[in-house]
């Protein structure tokens, strides 16, 4: 079922520009005392962390809109043994595996059955860390206002893995933002972050790609190009 035309985005960058407005408004609210003491929030610019690959153009647009620092948080979906693209868990940098236990049980499995998939995805996660960052260190989130960005929230398991790993780094305020989020997944993610921001949050969520006129798959080369542009002002060498 196609969403209404007014709920569709031209592409990820256009969606990110719209999302940036919502993020900026949220930051204004927390900066004017919406339950936070300004002294508790790091005086540095907010930190936008994009989930590769699809979240990168969205995150770039959000970072530019709010004049934030930009970096990545890498998370990998854990699929079923017979259907790798059906996510029932995820891992993120420096974090434990997170599982949708109801989905694991519904598939007739236990968590230990997914150990081979977890190991494969850890190898791929390390490859992406080296490919995308090169010599650049990972972001330090301690005391920061951190905005995790993706191009959408479907089951939400990769987002949960990412934000739980980041929460261990003690950010002052942790936000997840995506242009379109399945309402049920927003409900599940809310316990792990200080806020979930979106443009559309449908109760009937069929497929993320339906919300974009252009949902072209991205490659490592696309990610590197965007990251290099955002990081070119730093002195850390870009990946080669």
N, C-alpha and C positions, 0 to 999 in steps of 0.2 A: 504493500500500500504506500503510494507516494505521499509525502507530506504536502501541505498547502504551499503554493509557490512563494508566499511571503516568508515562509520559514526556511527557504533554501538559500545557501550562500553561493556566490560566484565561484570562489575557490578558497583555499585555506588562508591565504594572505588577507583577503577581504574579510573573512570571518574573524581573523585575528585583530584587525583594525576595529571591528565592532566590539569584540570582547575587551579590547583595551579600554574602551570607554567605561564598561562595567567595572573593570578592575580599578581604574582611576577613581571612580566614585567610591568604591569600597575603601580604598586607601585614604581618601579624604575623611571618611567616616571614622576609621580607627585613629586617624591623626587628630581628630577633634573630640576624642574621649568616649568612643562607643565601647566602654568597658575596659579600656586600656589606658594606662598611665604612659604618657609620651616618653617619660624617662626610661621605660622598660623597652622601648623600641630603638633598635640601632639607628644612629643618625645617618648612616650610609644609605645610598640609593637602594630601593628594593632589588631583590634578586629574582629574576625569572629563570626557571629551570624547565626546559622543554624536553618532552619525551620523544626520542627519535623512533621512527623517522617522521611520521605524519605530524607530530606536534611541533616540529622545528619551524616551519614557516608561520604557524600560528603564534608560537612563542616569540619569534623575531618581531612580528607586528605588534604584539603586546608590549614587548620590551621597548620598542621605539615609541609607542604611544605614551608610556608612563616614564620614559627616560630611566629605565632600569638597567642594571647589569644583566648580562645574558650568559647562560651556561646550559649544560645538559644534565639530566638525570636519566640513566639508562636502565630500563626495565624490560624483562623478557617474559613472554607468555609461556606457560607450561600447558601443552595440549594433551589430549587423550592418546594412548599408544596407537590406536587405529585411525585417529583423525587429529593430526597435529594442530590444525587451525582452530579447533574447538577448545578454547581456553578454560581450564578448570583450576588454574593456579598461576603464579608468577614469581619471579625473583627480581631483585633490584640490587644496585651497587651497595655493597657493605651491609646487606640486609638478609634476613632469613627468607626461605620460601613461604609464600602465603597461598592458601588454598580456599577455594569455594567448596567447603565440605559437603554441602547438599548436592552439588553437581558431581563430586567424586563418588558419593554413595549412590546417586542415581545411575551412574555408569557402571555400578557393580564392582567398584574398585576400593582400595584403601590407599592412603597416602604413600605407603612404602612401594606400591606398584608403580608409582610415578618417579621413583628415584633415577632410572636411566634418563628420563626426559629432563629432570632437574640438572643432571650432570651435563647433558648436551647443551642446555641453555646457558649454563654457567660458562662453558667454553665460548659460546657465541657472544655472551655479554663481555667477556674479557677481550675478545677480538674487536668488538665495537669500541670499547674503551680505548684501546691502542690505536685503532683506525681514526677515531674522531678527535681524540685529545692529543695524541703524540706525547710530547714532554709536558704538556699543560697539566698542572695539578687539578684534582677535583675541587669543587666549590666547598668553602667553609660556611656552613649555614648558622653557626652559633650566634644567637642574638639578633639574627637578621629577620626582616620581613621577606618571606619566601613565597613565590607564586609558581606552582607547578602547572604546566600548560600542556594540553594534548589537543588533538583535532576532534575528539569526542570521547564520551564515556558510555560504553556499552555495558558489558558485564561488570566493569569496574575493578577487576582483579589486578590488572597491571598497575592501575593508579593506586590501589591500596598497598601493594608491595612497595611502590616508590615512596609514598608519603610516610609509611611506617619506618622505612629505612632512614628517611630524612628527619623524622621526629626524634630519633636517637641522637641526632646532632644538636638538639636543643635550639631550634629557631624560636624567635620571640613570637612570631605569628605565621602560621602556615595555611596557605590557601591552595585549593585546587580549582582550576578554571579551564573550561572548554566551551566551544560555541554551542554544542548540543550534547545534552546528558540525559540518558534514560532516567526517568524519575525514580524508579525503584532502586537504581544504583546510587543515585544521589542520597537516598535515605540510608543506604548501607555505608557510604563513605563519610557521612557527616560526623560519625564518632571519631574519625581519625584525623580530622583537620579542624581549623578554626572557622573556615567558611568554604562553601562550594559555590562558584559563580558560573553562570551560563547565560546564553541568550534564549535558548529553547530547552524545555525539559518535558518531553512528551511522555505520557503514561503508556502509549502504544508505540514502542520503539522497535522497528523492524530491521533496518540496516543503516549503518552510519553513512555510507556512500550516497544514500538517497537524499541527504541533506546538502549535497554539494553538486553544482552543475559541472565543475571540474574536480574530479577526485583521482587524478592521475597518481599512480604509485610513485613513491620517491625512492631514490637509490642512495647508496653511501656517498656518491659523488655530489648529489644535490645537497646532502647534509653538510659535507665538508665545505662546499662553496658558501653556504649561508653562514656557517660557523666562522670560517676564515674572515668573512666580511665583518662580522660582529666583533671578532677578537683582534682585528688588525691593529687596533690602537695599543694593544698590550705588547710587552717585550718578550712574551713566551713564544717560541717558535711554533708555527702551525704544523699539523700532521703532514707527513709526506708519503 
